[in-house]
Amino acid sequence: MSDTLTAPRSRADAPRSAAALIDAEARYGARNYKPLDVVLTRGEGVYVWDVEGRRYLDCLSAYSAVNQGHCHPKIREAMIEQASRLTLTSRAFRNDQLAPFYEELCALTGSHRALPMNSGAEAVESALKVARKWGYEVKGVPDGQAEIIVCADNFHGRTLAIVGFSTDPQSYGHFGPFGPGFKVVPFGDAAALAAAITPNTVAFMVEPIQGEAGVIIPPAGYLQAVRALCTRERVLMILDEIQTGLGRTGKLLAEEHEGVEADLTLIGKALSGGFYPVSAVLSNDEALGVLKPGEHGSTFGGNPMACAVARAALRVLVEEGMIDNAARVGERLHRRLAAINSGAVREVRGRGLMLAVELVPEAGGARRVCEQLQARGYLCKETHEHTIRIAPPLILTDDQADGVAEAFEAVLGGM
Ligand SMILES: *Cc1c(COP(=O)(O)O)cnc(C)c1O
């Protein structure tokens, strides 16, 4: 084994070919991803460049973590400045970035309180813990009996608790046994939710638009019906806006499309503009209020660098008009994609710049289309076999949107 090990390479090393890097990944890495064979080395705005110098328009934005565009200069500046000053104190001590982060985040989202975490999955786990605790201490559910309802085809992350209530065999298969306490109902079906609620139900968790499932939009009025049911039955409504939030759908939070407010709202991904893992649980006073000192935490959660980066990421999102741009350019791109005349397309759907093109099964699969788009300078990722998600940075211009539509037309038009 020792003869295959080499010393870590420094930045001064000669650039390696894409093929060599792909080879080394396959050899040494866990094989839990199957990426497109493009090795990126630089990003700026909506564009990324591969190691051979080819430029691509990024139509995925790291699953909506890079809503503000790659390497946004103001977020970068905040990160470098904070990195030179103070990076981590742990919550054993206070830091001067946390309070302004709370203030700005709560003011922007209309929340009473927030809990800072790192990855999206941690925000989800935190909300589930809070919901159970609320159920026992406020609602009066007998200890150990709390039920949480989730939706079929959900995606909330990769921890054991979360994959335990996934309905995707790839996510949960051979990772059990899983803890009890979760029930699954169909997405978009308020009557099914109503039927599943019992006196022990403490929360219902749902994505406003299911992202990983393929950009699935629920029927109009669904979130309002859920809100009414949750209020009537004293069940916490948890909205997982880790992908839909922070401008992606053309509103700061997707819940605004139906004018509702969840009890707990989860954000992550674009909360740092792609620089650093930052997530948060947003809450009213009652739900997060159940946590007392020592009952939950995270070494890195709320650290000064995360707070400084997130403050800058939120500021540019608002100040640079990215949310309105997502609504306007998203509508234009949606219209142009829907106008493509192709027997390969079953449906174009989405909201804001969270779009998807679903192909008919006879089209030969979305992966192949993504490879053809890559050859034209557009990076897209298939979601399941027949769906291509389109989620470029929210700074996309009209011309760039037209370019995306034209690339799709060129690939799909002849099919
Ligand atoms: C990405 C995502 C998560 C998980 O976030 P991680 O940072 O990967 O843990 C949770 N929920 C939704 C809706 C997501 O899109």
The ligand as a Gaussian input file, in Angstrom:
#p B3LYP/6-31G(d) Opt

LIG

0 1
 C      -29.942000      19.831000       0.265000
 C      -31.156000      19.654000       1.090000
 C      -31.073000      19.212000       2.424000
 C      -29.789000      18.759000       3.072000
 O      -28.796000      19.727000       3.122000
 P      -27.267000      19.291000       3.386000
 O      -26.552000      20.581000       3.555000
 O      -26.826000      18.516000       2.182000
 O      -27.261000      18.455000       4.608000
 C      -32.242000      19.152000       3.157000
 N      -33.436000      19.490000       2.610000
 C      -33.548000      19.904000       1.340000
 C      -34.877000      20.279000       0.795000
 C      -32.416000      19.988000       0.523000
 O      -32.543000      20.352000      -0.750000

